Amino acid sequence: MIAKVIVDVAVKQTDRMFDYQIPVKWEGIVEPGMRVIVPFGPRKVQGFVMDVVQESSVKKLKPLVDVLDIAPVLTAELLKLGFWLKDETLCFAISAFQAMLPAAMKARYKKEITLAHQQTLDRLPEEVQKRFQYQERIPWEELEQTDSKLLRQFQQQIKAGALDVIYRVEEKGTKKTKRVIFPNVSNKELSSYIETLDNRALKQRQILSLFLESNQPIIVQDLLEMADTTRSTVKTLVNKGLLKEENVEIYRDPYENKTFAKTEPLSLTTKQETAISPILAAVEENRYETVLLHGVTGSGKTEIYLQSIQKVLNKGKEAIVLVPEISLTPQMVSRFKGRFGSQVAVLHSGLSKGEKYDEWRKIHRKQVKVVVGARSAIFAPFEKLGILIIDEEHESSYKQEENPRYHARDVAIYRGKYHNCPVVLGSATPTLESYARAQKNIYRLIELQSRINDQAMPEVNVIDMREELRSGNRSMFSNSLFEKLSDRLQKKQQSVLFLNRRGYSTFVICRDCGHVVECPHCDISLTYHKNNHQLKCHYCGYQEPMPRVCPSCESEYIRFFGTGTQKVEEELAKVLPEARVIRMDVDTTSRKGSHERLLSQFGEKKADILLGTQMIAKGLDFPDVTLVGVLASDAMLNLPDFRASERTFQLLTQVSGRAGRHELKGEVIIQSYNPEHYSIELASAHNYKDFYKREMHTRKQHGYPPYYFLTLINVSHPDLMKAVSVTEKITSYLKHKLKDHSIVLGPVASAIPRIKDRYRYQCMVKYRNEPNLTGYLREILQHFEKETSQGKLLLSIDRNPHMMM
């Protein structure tokens, strides 16, 4: 039998299947979707089996070295999906398959030496015997550091067959085990033995009685505590053959110390009933359909998700729910765990590699039915999917920015079609592309235009900060926002302040010569972080101490400009000293569990004001939050990105939705230096439809999605002229090949022309119908393949890009 294998070597020449002989012992065991170790040139590499066939056109085949899996880790569907991803995103097949698995399962090879089967130590040379006295497997790297004489002895024994070489994947997240004790004899024999014990063997009697009662294995530590005894007492019973001790595998549970209150389905409103009806119909009929659920913040979309999933589970099927990374709060997790309990697995970046690996294995072993997770959870290896839900479908984090550059929505639609099940896209502010598809009946549009029980949307006031400046207010807080914050403090209500900029100040400038302190490796100013008096680059991680004098003219007149979350926190302490403030940004949530801890503190009313970046804009639901303040609403409008207005509208709408979600009325203050901009005006009026019309008109005028498709080609190189010349060649080639109505823009420097000492240039293709474009793009990649494989030239092609920077 022959295995067709994609090998873990990501270059153009190896981006195909290679044939390997399946040894007789593995015939009938090796299946498509399994990971194997194969010889590839002088080394051994990991690969994925794509198919098992009877014959090969290659005469002399190498055999598989090892099989890493008992059951396939990639289902038949995921194998097909991998090749679809390869074609859609122009990535290598191996990159597509690796993207589907947790990091702990990606190839990191370890070569070890062990005794051959039925070989005994006493037959080996004395020096070799010594190495095996304390370990069963000897890492090859360890041997390479010994003297050459011993190394030769090992090689001779390997050739003689006395020792085996094992190639295995050293998983970054290993299986976790615990020592357990369990009965080694029947209950009848245990009872008989207890009767023979004299009164002094009280602890032995107690231990054996525990096993008679529980009839279950008990973790060693738990047993010692339960019986209030010592390890030696347990060992005595093990030595007598009454009990047995073994290592058993256990799952790492990130939520083991949490209890989730069980929740029951809520009675749906008439509007919710109308909204859920077509979703349940598609579930019942096993019918694919993409549904756009456009519901204002607080309209009850989550309850619709939960009840739709219940219908799916009742049919014996499974569900995937995608939530943006920053919305995967404990609140969101508890909603799903509270309803479906241990049937839920959670996958997000806050988990350790081991925890993610264990959650994935629960899915793979069919021990859970629901997955709630960020972008990569879309690849959960379910085989009986009944629904796929993407919450906050407008979020840009659903698009992966490195190979394979897939969008989770597109993968969800592929899987929905494969499984004949509905795909639900939910948002208060859908992307223009999704809403346009719904208008054309490509998606079914379902709308929830009011909050639960017709609760009022928060009142929104836009403050013109230019007027504040003219009236003499130079503070970062408008008079209105300051008054409202003071009012909430008196009423013992909570407030949320939003600023999408971390650090203390956005740049540091010399007032004498105008010098701005920039990153030496990137064309970007450094951000000042006051807590450690460091200037940091948020692109490459470079940092340096805050200078006391100007590096250019040595003047002492160095000043901070721009406002970051640290500076706001300091200002709040001055103007509202009695206010308890929690700051949430990348700097305060970098440690594991800190995100959850800070939100729990705010939920327990241990703080009056929650101050943060975009991580506080979504997914939060606190009953006592009645005020939301947006400090610099127009910051995103100035970005060189055609989606800047859309993102500003979305962010303002989402953050405004945190206020007044329960009985107390909510209020929002939006501070702006550009209050007339339509995205700010219409967000303050909660008017999505007018925003959609206005923005669609702008997109049509300038030739942007959804009227045109986009492909962005990014080139970077340490040499500026090389980056420019490569981009020029690509631009010239595409202009020559593409149709007249397609538009090729460039070459042009990226918005940040240099990052990590690499110069960045790009060109963009706008097109409506270019059936041959994929072929042309592959030719470009092939033409520069030799240079890109050497590492200096980086070339990326992003179809339907979400980040233009």
C-alpha positions in Angstrom: 0.0 0.0 0.0 1.2 3.5 -0.8 0.7 6.7 1.3 0.5 10.0 -0.6 2.0 12.6 1.8 2.3 16.4 1.9 5.7 17.0 3.7 6.5 19.8 6.2 8.8 21.6 3.9 7.2 24.9 2.8 8.9 25.7 -0.5 7.4 25.7 -4.1 9.3 22.5 -5.2 7.9 20.4 -2.4 4.3 21.7 -2.6 2.9 18.5 -3.9 2.3 14.9 -2.7 5.1 12.4 -2.3 4.6 8.6 -2.4 5.8 6.4 0.5 5.6 2.7 1.0 3.4 1.7 4.0 5.2 -1.0 5.9 3.2 -4.2 6.3 2.7 -3.7 10.1 0.9 -0.4 9.3 -1.3 -1.6 6.4 -4.9 -1.1 7.3 -3.8 1.3 10.1 -2.6 4.4 8.1 -5.5 6.5 6.9 -5.8 9.9 5.2 -5.5 12.8 7.7 -2.9 11.1 9.9 0.5 12.6 10.7 3.5 10.5 9.8 7.3 10.8 9.9 8.9 10.3 6.6 12.5 10.3 5.2 13.0 13.3 3.1 16.5 13.6 1.7 19.0 13.2 4.5 16.5 14.1 7.3 13.2 12.9 8.7 10.2 15.3 8.5 6.6 15.3 9.5 3.9 15.0 6.9 0.2 14.6 6.4 -1.3 11.5 4.6 -3.6 12.8 1.9 -4.6 9.4 0.4 -3.8 5.7 0.5 -3.6 3.9 -2.9 -2.6 0.5 -4.2 0.1 1.6 -6.7 2.7 4.3 -7.5 4.4 5.5 -10.7 7.6 5.7 -8.7 9.5 2.4 -8.8 11.7 2.6 -5.7 9.8 4.0 -2.7 11.1 4.8 0.8 8.9 3.5 3.7 7.2 5.5 6.3 9.3 5.9 9.4 6.6 6.4 12.0 2.9 7.0 12.4 2.1 9.7 14.9 -1.7 9.3 15.3 -4.0 6.5 16.3 -6.9 8.3 14.5 -6.7 10.9 11.7 -6.3 14.5 13.1 -7.7 15.9 9.8 -11.1 14.7 8.7 -11.9 14.1 5.0 -13.7 17.5 5.0 -10.6 19.3 6.4 -8.4 17.7 3.8 -10.6 19.1 1.0 -10.7 22.4 2.8 -6.9 22.6 3.0 -6.6 22.4 -0.8 -9.4 25.0 -1.2 -7.4 27.3 1.2 -4.3 26.7 -0.8 -6.0 27.9 -4.0 -7.9 30.8 -2.4 -5.0 32.2 -0.4 -2.1 31.1 -2.7 -0.3 29.5 0.3 1.5 26.1 0.4 -0.7 23.1 1.2 1.4 22.3 4.4 0.7 25.9 5.7 -3.1 25.3 5.2 -3.1 22.0 7.1 -0.9 23.3 9.9 -3.2 26.3 10.4 -6.0 23.8 11.3 -4.2 22.3 14.3 -3.1 23.7 17.7 0.5 24.9 18.0 1.3 22.0 20.3 0.8 19.6 17.3 3.1 21.4 14.9 6.3 19.7 14.0 9.2 20.1 16.3 11.4 17.0 15.9 13.2 15.1 18.6 15.6 12.2 17.8 16.0 9.7 20.7 17.8 6.4 21.3 16.1 3.6 23.0 16.7 -0.2 23.6 15.5 -2.3 20.6 12.6 -4.6 21.2 13.6 -7.7 23.4 17.1 -6.3 23.8 18.6 -6.4 27.4 21.0 -3.9 28.9 23.6 -6.6 29.8 24.3 -7.3 26.2 25.5 -3.7 25.5 29.0 -2.2 26.0 29.6 -1.0 29.6 29.7 2.7 28.7 26.4 2.4 26.8 24.8 0.6 29.7 25.7 3.5 32.1 23.8 6.0 29.9 20.6 3.8 30.2 20.8 3.4 33.9 18.7 6.5 34.7 16.6 7.0 31.5 14.8 4.8 29.1 15.3 7.2 26.1 18.5 9.3 25.4 18.1 12.5 23.4 20.4 12.5 20.4 21.5 16.1 21.1 22.8 14.9 24.5 24.9 12.2 22.8 26.3 14.7 20.3 27.8 16.6 23.2 29.7 13.5 24.5 33.1 12.3 23.3 33.4 10.8 19.8 34.3 7.3 21.1 31.0 7.0 23.0 29.1 8.4 20.0 30.7 5.7 17.7 29.7 3.0 20.2 26.1 4.1 20.0 26.2 4.2 16.2 27.6 0.7 16.1 24.8 -0.6 18.4 22.2 1.2 16.2 23.6 -0.5 13.1 23.7 -3.8 14.9 20.0 -3.4 15.7 20.6 -3.4 19.5 19.4 0.2 19.8 16.5 1.9 18.0 16.4 5.5 16.8 13.0 7.1 17.5 11.9 10.2 15.6 9.0 11.8 17.4 7.3 15.2 17.5 8.2 17.0 20.7 4.9 18.6 21.3 5.0 22.1 22.8 2.0 21.2 24.9 2.4 17.7 26.2 -0.2 15.4 27.7 -0.7 16.0 31.4 -0.8 13.0 33.8 -1.5 12.4 37.4 -0.7 9.4 39.6 -3.8 7.5 40.6 -4.5 4.5 42.9 -7.1 1.9 42.1 -8.0 -1.6 43.4 -6.0 -4.4 42.0 -8.4 -7.1 43.3 -12.1 -7.6 43.5 -14.3 -5.8 46.1 -14.9 -9.2 47.7 -11.2 -9.8 48.2 -10.8 -6.2 49.6 -13.6 -6.9 52.1 -12.0 -10.2 53.1 -8.6 -8.5 53.6 -10.2 -5.7 55.7 -11.6 -8.3 58.1 -8.2 -9.8 58.7 -6.6 -6.5 59.7 -6.0 -5.9 63.4 -7.1 -2.7 65.1 -3.7 -1.1 64.8 -3.9 -1.0 61.0 -6.6 1.7 61.1 -5.3 3.8 58.2 -5.0 0.7 55.9 -8.6 -0.2 56.8 -9.7 3.4 56.1 -8.0 3.5 52.7 -9.4 0.2 51.5 -12.9 1.2 52.7 -12.7 4.4 50.6 -12.2 2.2 47.5 -15.1 -0.1 48.4 -17.3 3.0 48.7 -16.2 4.9 45.5 -15.3 2.0 43.2 -13.3 4.6 41.3 -9.6 5.4 40.8 -8.4 8.2 43.2 -5.6 10.7 42.6 -2.8 10.0 45.0 -2.8 13.4 46.6 -6.6 13.3 47.1 -6.3 9.9 48.7 -3.7 11.0 51.2 -5.9 14.0 52.2 -9.1 11.9 52.4 -7.6 9.2 54.6 -5.3 11.7 56.4 -2.4 9.3 55.9 1.1 9.0 54.4 2.6 7.7 51.2 4.2 4.8 53.0 0.8 3.4 54.1 -0.4 3.5 50.5 2.8 1.9 49.3 2.3 -1.0 51.8 -1.0 -1.8 50.2 0.4 -1.5 46.7 3.3 -3.9 47.6 0.8 -6.4 48.9 -0.9 -6.4 45.5 -4.2 -5.0 46.9 -3.9 -1.6 45.2 -2.2 -0.5 42.0 -0.6 2.8 41.1 -0.5 4.3 37.6 -0.1 7.5 35.6 -3.3 8.5 33.9 -3.9 11.3 31.4 -6.0 14.2 32.6 -7.2 17.3 30.7 -5.9 20.8 31.6 -9.1 22.7 32.3 -8.7 26.5 32.2 -12.1 26.8 33.9 -11.6 24.0 36.6 -11.8 26.5 39.5 -14.9 28.2 38.1 -18.5 27.3 38.6 -20.9 28.3 35.9 -24.5 28.9 37.1 -26.8 26.7 35.1 -29.1 28.9 32.9 -32.4 28.0 31.4 -33.7 29.3 28.0 -35.3 32.7 28.2 -38.8 33.4 26.8 -38.2 35.0 23.4 -39.9 38.2 22.5 -42.1 38.3 19.4 -39.3 39.9 17.4 -36.8 37.3 18.6 -39.3 34.5 17.6 -39.6 36.0 14.1 -35.8 36.2 13.9 -35.0 32.7 15.0 -37.7 31.0 12.9 -35.8 30.8 9.6 -32.6 29.7 11.4 -34.4 26.8 13.1 -36.1 25.9 9.8 -32.7 25.6 8.1 -31.4 23.5 11.0 -34.5 21.2 10.8 -34.2 20.8 7.0 -30.4 20.2 7.0 -30.2 23.1 4.6 -27.3 25.5 3.9 -28.1 29.1 4.1 -26.1 32.2 5.2 -28.1 34.4 7.5 -27.1 38.0 8.4 -28.6 38.7 11.8 -28.5 42.5 12.0 -29.5 43.4 15.6 -28.7 46.5 17.6 -26.6 46.2 20.7 -28.7 44.6 23.5 -31.3 43.2 21.1 -30.9 39.6 22.3 -28.8 38.0 19.6 -26.9 35.8 22.1 -30.1 34.1 23.2 -31.0 33.4 19.6 -27.6 31.8 19.2 -28.1 29.7 22.3 -31.6 28.4 21.4 -30.5 27.7 17.8 -27.6 25.6 19.2 -30.0 23.7 21.5 -32.0 22.7 18.5 -28.8 21.5 16.8 -27.8 19.4 19.9 -31.3 17.9 20.1 -30.6 16.6 16.6 -27.3 15.0 17.7 -25.2 17.5 15.8 -22.5 20.0 16.7 -22.0 23.7 16.7 -19.1 26.2 16.2 -19.4 29.8 17.6 -16.8 32.3 16.7 -16.3 35.4 18.8 -13.7 38.0 18.3 -10.6 37.5 20.6 -11.2 40.6 22.6 -14.9 39.7 23.1 -14.1 36.3 24.6 -14.6 37.6 28.1 -15.6 35.4 31.1 -19.1 36.8 30.6 -19.3 35.4 27.1 -17.8 32.0 28.1 -20.2 31.7 31.1 -23.3 32.2 28.9 -22.4 29.1 26.8 -21.0 27.1 29.7 -24.0 28.0 31.8 -26.3 26.7 29.2 -24.5 23.7 27.8 -22.1 22.8 30.7 -19.3 20.3 29.9 -20.4 20.0 26.3 -18.5 23.2 25.6 -14.9 23.6 24.6 -13.3 27.0 24.5 -10.4 28.0 22.3 -8.6 31.4 22.5 -5.2 33.0 22.8 -5.5 33.4 26.6 -5.1 29.7 27.1 -1.7 28.0 27.4 -0.5 25.8 24.6 -1.3 22.8 26.7 -4.8 24.0 27.5 -5.5 24.6 23.9 -4.2 21.2 23.0 -6.4 19.5 25.6 -9.5 21.5 24.5 -8.8 20.5 20.9 -8.4 16.8 21.9 -11.8 16.9 23.6 -13.3 18.1 20.3 -11.4 15.4 18.3 -12.4 12.7 20.7 -16.1 13.8 20.4 -16.3 14.5 24.1 -17.9 18.0 23.4 -20.6 19.2 21.1 -20.0 23.0 21.1 -16.9 25.0 20.4 -16.7 28.7 21.4 -13.5 30.3 20.2 -11.6 32.9 18.2 -10.7 32.8 14.5 -8.9 29.4 14.3 -11.7 27.6 16.1 -13.4 27.6 12.7 -11.2 24.5 11.9 -12.6 22.4 14.9 -12.6 18.8 13.6 -16.4 18.2 14.0 -17.9 15.7 11.6 -21.6 16.4 12.2 -21.9 20.2 12.1 -25.4 21.6 12.5 -24.7 25.3 12.7 -21.8 27.8 12.4 -22.2 31.2 14.1 -19.9 34.2 13.7 -20.7 36.9 16.3 -19.6 40.5 15.6 -19.1 39.4 12.0 -17.7 42.8 11.1 -14.5 42.3 13.2 -11.3 42.6 11.2 -9.6 40.0 13.6 -11.5 37.3 11.6 -9.1 37.8 8.8 -5.7 36.2 9.3 -2.8 38.6 8.4 -0.2 35.9 7.8 -0.2 32.8 5.6 -2.7 31.3 5.0 -4.5 34.7 4.7 -8.0 33.3 5.1 -11.2 35.0 6.4 -13.1 32.9 9.0 -16.4 33.9 7.4 -15.3 32.4 4.0 -14.2 29.1 5.8 -17.5 29.0 7.7 -19.5 29.3 4.4 -17.4 26.5 2.9 -18.1 24.3 5.9 -21.8 25.2 6.0 -22.2 24.1 2.3 -20.3 20.9 3.0 -22.4 20.0 6.0 -25.7 21.4 4.7 -26.2 23.6 7.7 -26.9 27.3 8.3 -24.2 29.9 8.8 -25.3 32.8 11.0 -23.4 36.2 10.8 -24.4 38.4 13.7 -23.6 42.1 14.2 -25.1 45.5 15.2 -22.8 47.0 12.5 -22.3 44.4 9.6 -19.6 45.0 7.1 -20.8 46.8 4.0 -19.9 43.7 1.9 -22.2 41.5 4.1 -25.1 43.9 4.1 -24.8 44.4 0.3 -25.0 40.6 -0.1 -28.1 40.6 2.1 -29.6 43.3 0.0 -29.1 41.2 -3.1 -30.5 38.1 -1.4 -27.2 36.2 -1.5 -27.6 36.2 2.3 -30.9 36.1 4.2 -31.4 39.4 6.1 -33.0 39.2 9.6 -33.2 42.4 11.6 -33.7 43.2 15.3 -34.1 47.0 15.4 -34.8 47.5 19.1 -33.4 46.3 22.4 -35.0 43.6 24.5 -38.4 44.8 25.9 -38.0 47.9 23.8 -35.5 49.4 26.2 -34.3 52.8 25.0 -30.9 53.0 23.2 -28.5 55.3 25.2 -28.7 59.0 24.6 -25.6 60.1 22.7 -24.1 63.6 22.8 -21.2 64.6 20.5 -18.9 67.3 22.0 -17.0 69.6 19.7 -13.5 69.7 21.3 -12.6 72.8 19.2 -15.3 74.7 21.0 -14.0 73.4 24.4 -10.5 74.7 23.4 -12.0 78.1 22.4 -13.7 78.4 25.7 -10.4 77.8 27.5 -10.7 74.1 28.4 -7.4 72.5 27.6 -8.2 69.3 29.5 -8.6 65.9 27.8 -12.1 65.9 29.3 -14.8 68.1 28.0 -16.8 70.0 30.7 -19.8 67.8 29.9 -17.9 64.5 30.3 -16.3 65.7 33.6 -19.8 66.7 35.0 -21.3 63.3 33.9 -18.4 61.4 35.5 -18.8 63.3 38.8 -22.5 62.7 38.7 -22.1 58.9 38.3 -19.6 58.8 41.2 -22.2 60.5 43.4 -24.9 58.1 42.3 -22.6 55.0 42.8 -23.0 54.1 39.2 -20.2 53.0 36.8 -18.6 54.5 33.8 -16.5 53.3 30.8 -13.9 55.5 29.2 -12.6 54.4 25.8 -9.4 55.5 24.1 -7.9 53.3 21.4 -4.3 54.3 22.2 -2.1 52.7 24.8 0.9 54.1 26.6 1.3 57.6 28.1 1.8 59.8 25.1 1.9 58.9 21.3 5.1 60.8 20.6 7.9 62.8 22.2 9.1 66.0 20.6 11.8 68.6 21.2 10.2 72.1 21.5 13.5 73.7 20.4 14.4 71.9 17.2 11.2 69.8 16.5 13.0 66.5 16.6 10.6 63.5 17.2 12.2 60.4 18.8 11.7 57.6 16.3 12.4 53.9 16.3 15.8 53.2 14.8 14.3 50.1 13.0 10.9 51.4 11.8 9.6 54.7 10.4 7.4 55.4 13.3 7.6 57.5 16.5 8.2 55.8 19.8 5.5 55.8 22.4 6.2 56.9 26.0 5.2 54.4 28.8 5.4 56.2 32.1 5.3 53.2 34.4 8.8 52.2 33.4 10.0 55.5 31.8 10.6 53.7 28.5 10.0 54.7 24.9 8.5 51.7 23.0 7.9 50.8 19.4 4.6 49.1 19.1 5.7 47.5 15.8 9.0 45.8 16.4 9.2 45.9 20.3 12.3 48.1 20.4 12.6 50.2 23.6 14.9 52.7 25.1 15.0 54.8 28.2 13.3 58.2 28.0 16.0 60.7 27.2 16.6 63.7 29.6 17.8 65.9 26.7 17.0 66.0 23.0 19.1 63.4 21.1 19.5 65.9 18.3 20.2 69.4 19.8 20.6 68.4 23.6 17.9 70.9 24.6 16.1 70.1 27.9 12.7 71.2 26.4 11.4 67.7 25.6 7.6 67.4 25.8 5.0 64.7 25.4 2.3 65.0 22.8 -0.8 62.9 22.2 -2.7 61.0 24.8 -2.5 57.4 25.7 -4.4 55.3 28.4 -1.7 55.8 31.0 -1.9 59.6 30.7 -5.7 59.5 31.0 -5.4 57.3 34.1 -3.0 59.9 35.6 -5.3 62.8 34.7 -8.3 61.0 36.3 -6.3 60.7 39.5 -5.8 64.4 39.5 -9.4 65.6 38.6 -11.4 62.8 40.3 -9.1 61.6 43.1 -11.9 59.7 44.8 -12.6 57.6 41.7 -11.4 54.0 41.6 -10.0 53.3 38.1 -9.2 50.1 36.3 -7.1 50.4 33.2 -7.4 47.7 30.5 -4.9 47.7 27.6 -2.2 45.4 26.3 0.2 46.5 29.0 -2.1 45.6 31.9 -3.5 42.4 30.4 -0.3 40.7 29.2 -0.2 38.2 32.1 -2.4 35.1 31.9 -5.7 35.6 33.7 -5.3 39.4 34.1 -8.0 40.2 31.6 -10.5 38.1 33.5 -9.3 39.4 36.9 -9.8 43.1 35.9 -13.2 42.5 34.5 -14.3 40.5 37.6 -13.1 43.4 39.8 -15.2 45.9 37.8 -18.2 43.5 37.8 -17.9 43.3 41.6 -18.0 47.1 41.7 -14.5 47.4 43.0 -13.9 50.3 40.6 -16.0 53.2 39.4 -14.4 53.7 36.0 -13.2 51.2 33.5 -10.6 52.8 31.1 -9.4 51.0 28.1 -8.6 50.4 24.5 -10.7 48.5 22.0 -10.7 45.4 24.2 -13.4 47.1 26.3 -15.6 48.0 23.3 -17.3 44.6 22.9 -18.8 41.8 24.8 -19.1 43.6 28.2 -22.5 43.7 29.9 -22.5 45.4 33.4 -25.9 46.5 34.8 -24.5 49.5 36.6 -22.7 51.1 33.6 -24.7 54.1 32.7 -22.1 56.3 31.1 -19.7 55.7 28.2 -17.1 58.3 27.2 -15.2 58.2 24.0 -12.2 60.5 24.3 -10.8 60.7 20.8 -13.5 59.5 18.4 -11.8 60.7 15.2 -8.4 59.1 15.8 -9.2 56.2 13.3 -10.6 58.6 10.7 -7.1 59.8 9.9 -5.7 56.4 9.0 -4.8 55.8 5.3 -7.4 53.0 4.9 -10.6 53.1 2.8 -12.4 51.4 5.7 -11.5 54.1 8.2 -15.0 55.6 8.2 -16.7 52.2 8.5 -14.4 51.2 11.4 -15.0 54.5 13.2 -18.8 54.0 12.9 -18.6 50.4 14.0 -16.4 51.1 17.0 -18.5 54.1 18.2 -21.7 52.1 17.9 -20.2 49.1 19.7 -18.7 51.1 22.6 -21.9 53.1 22.9 -23.8 49.8 23.3 -22.0 49.2 26.6 -24.2 51.8 28.3 -27.7 51.3 29.8 -28.1 47.6 28.9 -30.3 46.9 31.9 -32.8 48.9 34.1 -30.7 52.1 34.4 -30.8 54.5 31.5 -27.6 54.9 29.5 -25.7 57.9 28.2 -22.8 58.3 25.8 -20.4 61.3 25.4 -18.4 61.3 22.2 -15.6 63.8 22.1 -14.5 64.9 18.6 -12.5 67.5 16.6 -14.5 66.5 13.5 -18.1 66.2 14.8 -19.6 66.9 11.4 -18.1 63.7 9.9 -21.0 61.4 8.8 -19.6 58.3 10.6 -19.7 60.2 13.9 -23.0 61.9 13.3 -24.7 58.7 12.2 -23.2 56.5 14.9 -24.5 59.0 17.5 -27.9 58.6 16.0 -27.7 54.8 15.9 -28.5 55.0 12.2 -26.8 52.1 10.4 -28.9 52.3 7.2 -28.1 55.9 6.4 -24.5 55.2 7.1 -24.6 52.2 4.7 -26.1 54.4 1.9 -23.6 57.2 2.4 -20.6 54.9 2.6 -21.7 52.8 -0.4 -21.9 56.0 -2.5 -18.3 56.9 -1.5 -17.1 53.3 -2.2 -18.7 53.4 -5.7 -17.1 56.7 -6.5 -13.6 55.5 -5.6 -13.9 51.9 -6.8 -13.7 50.0 -3.5 -15.5 46.9 -2.2 -18.2 45.8 -2.5 -18.1 47.3 -6.0 -14.6 46.0 -6.7 -12.5 43.1 -5.5 -9.1 44.0 -4.1 -5.7 42.2 -4.1 -2.9 43.8 -2.2 0.7 42.8 -3.0 3.3 43.7 -0.3 7.0 43.7 -1.0 9.7 44.2 1.7 13.5 44.1 1.5 16.4 45.5 3.6 17.5 47.4 0.5 15.1 50.3 -0.4 15.9 50.2 -4.2 15.4 46.4 -4.3 11.9 46.8 -2.7 11.0 49.5 -5.2 12.3 47.7 -8.3 10.5 44.4 -7.4 7.2 46.2 -6.9 7.7 48.1 -10.2 8.2 44.8 -12.1 5.1 43.3 -10.5 3.0 46.4 -11.2 4.2 46.5 -14.8 3.5 42.8 -15.4 -0.1 43.0 -14.0 -0.8 46.2 -16.1 0.2 44.3 -19.2 -1.8 41.2 -18.4 -5.0 42.4 -16.9 -8.1 43.7 -18.7 -8.5 47.4 -19.4 -11.3 47.9 -16.8 -9.1 46.5 -14.0 -7.0 49.1 -12.1 -3.4 48.5 -11.0 -2.1 51.1 -8.5 1.5 51.4 -7.5 4.2 51.0 -6.7 3.8 53.1 -3.6 5.5 53.0 -0.1 3.4 51.4 2.6 1.8 53.7 5.2 4.7 52.8 7.5 7.5 52.6 4.9 10.0 50.7 7.1 9.4 48.1 9.9 12.2 46.0 11.5 14.8 47.5 9.1 12.9 46.3 6.1 11.6 48.8 3.4 8.0 48.1 2.5 6.3 48.8 -0.9 3.0 47.7 -2.3 0.7 47.6 -5.3 -3.0 47.1 -5.4 -5.3 45.5 -8.0 -8.9 46.6 -8.2 -11.0 44.4 -10.4 -14.5 43.1 -11.1 -13.9 40.0 -13.1 -10.4 38.6 -13.7 -10.7 34.8 -14.1 -7.0 34.5 -14.9 -5.7 36.6 -12.0 -4.9 33.6 -9.7 -2.7 32.2 -12.4 -0.9 35.5 -12.9 -0.3 35.8 -9.1 1.1 32.3 -9.0 3.5 33.2 -11.8 4.7 36.3 -9.8 5.3 34.1 -6.8 7.1 31.5 -8.9 9.3 34.2 -10.6 10.6 35.5 -7.3 10.6 32.1 -5.5 14.4 31.8 -5.5 14.9 35.2 -3.9 12.1 34.8 -1.4 13.5 31.4 -0.3 16.8 33.1 0.6 15.0 35.2 3.1 15.9 38.8 2.1 13.0 39.4 -0.2 9.5 39.0 1.4 6.5 38.9 -1.0 3.0 38.5 0.2 -0.3 38.5 -1.7 -3.4 39.3 0.2 -6.7 38.8 -1.6 -9.6 40.9 -0.1 -7.2 42.6 2.4 -8.5 44.0 5.7 -5.3 45.9 6.7 -4.0 48.4 4.2 -1.1 49.5 6.3 
